[in-house]
Amino acid sequence: MEANAPIEVSVQLTPKDLRDLWRSSAVRYLGWLLIAIGIYLAYFVFAEIVNQGFSPETAFTIIWNGIVALGALLVGFFFDRFRAWQVVRYGPTLREVRRYRFSAHGVHFDAQLMTCDCAWGSFFSIVESRRSFLLYLSPLFGIVIPKAHLSTAEDISRLRDLFRSDFKGKLRLRG
């Protein structure tokens, strides 16, 4: 195959694919911060019950901190899963098959509901995770190309080379 031939791939995204966007961005640390806050407040509730007991004077503090701790833990553990599921469920353009074409000019993708051309300068950063190539248009939003949808290992290597040669922004590749 010609070295500078466009690379084409068809993708139908799943919630699991979209979770890579969250996991590979700097915002992923917010989940850990919420979990730490939840554990701290859960400890505070436990300590209050052990030291003071559950009485009418401590009830409001214990219940309030318990609710906030539970909320922080639930959001910390499940927000990225819930967000990805909701985006796919309610986003009609994400539920359909998209055809991506990568060339020296940028990325062209089309589907039944939308078509878009993005020059390389329109991307904030490009990150390669274990499962996907992530082309960020902003720190939280981007295009996900699962590696499983690329036909061969040679296509993955060609895509990396294309990113290295044509993308001039923040680039983080594995290979």
PLY file of the C-alpha trace (Angstrom):
ply
format ascii 1.0
element vertex 175
property float x
property float y
property float z
element edge 174
property int vertex1
property int vertex2
end_header
0.00 0.00 0.00
1.20 3.49 -0.81
2.81 5.24 2.17
0.90 8.52 1.74
-2.47 6.98 0.86
-5.33 8.10 3.14
-6.21 5.80 6.02
-9.91 4.98 6.22
-11.84 3.44 9.09
-15.52 2.97 9.94
-16.50 3.26 13.60
-19.65 2.88 15.64
-18.86 4.19 19.10
-19.85 2.52 22.35
-19.92 4.03 25.86
-16.73 2.12 26.62
-14.98 3.89 23.73
-16.07 7.30 24.99
-14.77 6.59 28.49
-11.26 6.72 27.01
-11.76 10.47 26.45
-12.27 11.00 30.18
-9.52 8.60 31.27
-6.90 10.17 29.02
-7.58 13.80 29.93
-6.30 15.71 32.95
-9.88 15.94 34.27
-9.74 12.28 35.29
-8.08 13.34 38.55
-11.28 15.09 39.66
-12.86 11.67 40.19
-10.06 10.67 42.54
-10.43 13.97 44.40
-14.15 13.29 44.90
-13.40 9.78 46.15
-10.87 11.19 48.65
-13.43 13.75 49.88
-16.05 11.00 50.19
-13.71 8.79 52.23
-12.76 11.71 54.47
-16.40 12.59 55.16
-17.31 8.92 55.70
-14.51 8.76 58.29
-15.84 11.95 59.89
-19.33 10.40 60.12
-17.92 7.19 61.63
-15.77 9.13 64.13
-18.73 11.30 65.14
-20.90 8.25 65.80
-18.16 6.45 67.76
-17.10 9.48 69.82
-20.38 11.34 70.35
-22.98 8.71 69.56
-26.06 9.30 67.43
-28.18 11.80 69.33
-30.52 14.64 68.41
-27.59 17.09 68.74
-25.35 15.18 66.28
-28.03 13.82 63.96
-28.01 16.73 61.48
-24.20 16.72 61.14
-24.03 12.95 60.75
-26.85 12.77 58.19
-25.65 15.77 56.20
-22.02 14.57 56.04
-23.19 11.04 55.26
-25.26 12.23 52.29
-22.42 14.37 50.95
-19.94 11.49 51.43
-22.23 9.06 49.61
-22.76 11.55 46.78
-19.03 12.21 46.39
-18.25 8.48 46.32
-20.99 7.70 43.80
-19.98 10.54 41.49
-16.28 9.68 41.85
-16.81 6.03 40.96
-19.60 6.18 38.39
-19.70 9.61 36.71
-17.54 8.69 33.69
-19.57 5.54 33.01
-22.90 7.35 33.36
-21.75 10.29 31.24
-20.53 8.07 28.40
-23.73 6.00 28.45
-25.90 9.15 28.38
-23.92 10.75 25.54
-24.34 7.67 23.35
-27.95 7.12 24.37
-29.12 10.68 23.65
-26.65 11.68 20.91
-28.08 10.57 17.56
-24.83 11.35 15.71
-22.85 9.08 18.05
-25.13 6.08 17.58
-24.54 5.83 13.84
-21.56 4.46 11.96
-19.00 7.11 11.03
-16.44 6.81 8.27
-13.13 8.54 9.03
-10.50 9.38 6.45
-7.07 10.52 7.65
-4.75 12.31 5.22
-2.02 14.94 5.22
-4.75 17.61 5.09
-6.52 16.47 8.25
-9.48 14.29 9.16
-12.68 13.96 7.15
-15.58 12.07 8.66
-19.04 11.53 7.42
-22.16 9.75 8.48
-25.81 9.91 7.56
-26.54 12.80 9.95
-23.33 14.83 9.67
-20.17 15.44 7.71
-17.08 17.30 8.89
-13.60 18.25 7.71
-11.04 19.06 10.40
-7.62 20.38 9.49
-4.79 19.27 11.78
-4.71 22.74 13.37
-8.24 22.30 14.75
-7.12 19.71 17.29
-6.04 20.60 20.83
-4.02 17.40 21.29
-3.79 13.82 20.08
-3.37 11.00 22.58
-2.96 7.27 22.05
-4.38 5.08 24.78
-4.20 1.30 24.97
-7.55 0.97 23.19
-7.92 4.12 21.07
-6.57 7.15 19.32
-8.10 10.28 20.88
-8.17 13.47 18.84
-9.13 16.23 21.29
-10.92 19.32 19.94
-10.93 20.74 23.50
-9.70 19.38 26.85
-12.92 17.33 27.31
-14.32 16.76 23.83
-12.85 14.88 20.93
-12.93 12.13 18.36
-12.38 8.53 19.43
-10.89 6.03 16.98
-10.80 2.56 18.58
-7.74 0.62 17.43
-9.87 -2.51 17.03
-11.57 -0.88 14.04
-8.31 -0.33 12.18
-7.82 -3.24 9.81
-4.14 -4.05 10.41
-1.22 -3.24 12.69
0.31 -1.50 9.67
-2.63 0.94 9.63
-2.00 1.74 13.29
1.66 2.40 12.53
0.79 4.52 9.47
-1.66 6.55 11.54
1.02 7.23 14.17
3.42 8.33 11.43
0.75 10.59 9.95
0.15 12.22 13.33
3.90 12.74 13.87
4.45 14.30 10.46
1.34 16.49 10.10
0.09 17.38 13.59
2.09 20.19 15.18
0.32 20.36 18.56
0.52 18.34 21.78
1.10 14.73 20.77
1.31 11.71 23.09
1.69 8.37 21.28
2.56 4.94 22.68
4.55 3.45 19.83
0 1
1 2
2 3
3 4
4 5
5 6
6 7
7 8
8 9
9 10
10 11
11 12
12 13
13 14
14 15
15 16
16 17
17 18
18 19
19 20
20 21
21 22
22 23
23 24
24 25
25 26
26 27
27 28
28 29
29 30
30 31
31 32
32 33
33 34
34 35
35 36
36 37
37 38
38 39
39 40
40 41
41 42
42 43
43 44
44 45
45 46
46 47
47 48
48 49
49 50
50 51
51 52
52 53
53 54
54 55
55 56
56 57
57 58
58 59
59 60
60 61
61 62
62 63
63 64
64 65
65 66
66 67
67 68
68 69
69 70
70 71
71 72
72 73
73 74
74 75
75 76
76 77
77 78
78 79
79 80
80 81
81 82
82 83
83 84
84 85
85 86
86 87
87 88
88 89
89 90
90 91
91 92
92 93
93 94
94 95
95 96
96 97
97 98
98 99
99 100
100 101
101 102
102 103
103 104
104 105
105 106
106 107
107 108
108 109
109 110
110 111
111 112
112 113
113 114
114 115
115 116
116 117
117 118
118 119
119 120
120 121
121 122
122 123
123 124
124 125
125 126
126 127
127 128
128 129
129 130
130 131
131 132
132 133
133 134
134 135
135 136
136 137
137 138
138 139
139 140
140 141
141 142
142 143
143 144
144 145
145 146
146 147
147 148
148 149
149 150
150 151
151 152
152 153
153 154
154 155
155 156
156 157
157 158
158 159
159 160
160 161
161 162
162 163
163 164
164 165
165 166
166 167
167 168
168 169
169 170
170 171
171 172
172 173
173 174
